[in-house]
Amino acid sequence: MIVWFVSRHPGAIEWMKKQAQWQVDKWANHLDASQIAAGDVVIGTLPVHLAEEVCRKGARFYFLIIPQTFVQRGVELSDEQMMEMGCEIRPYHVQSL
């Protein structure tokens, strides 16, 4: 089992490094789903079609929830701002209909 964290944002990467309950094995700024195996864990804010592919392969997907306002969209957040916002990681199973 490999735990992946997928993000290209420095603040999110630093925030994740401070999450004591998670031990990340691989850090990626883009997910190559061909590298994901059954039993792996993928954490990030993936497009829904990639999250679905992760789940279809038998890996677990955890979404990085960033409760941002409209004004904050597109703004690089620091790890401190993410802590203040109450960001969290929550498991999801994504399946197309």
Number of C-alpha atoms within 10 A of each C-alpha: 11 16 19 21 27 21 20 13 14 14 17 25 19 14 18 23 15 12 12 7 8 12 13 16 11 11 15 13 13 12 19 10 13 9 8 21 17 14 14 18 22 26 23 25 18 19 8 12 11 16 25 18 18 27 22 16 15 14 21 21 26 20 17 20 15 16 12 15 8 7 7 10 9 8 8 12 17 16 20 12 14 20 14 9 14 11 17 15 16 12 13 13 14 17 13 8 3
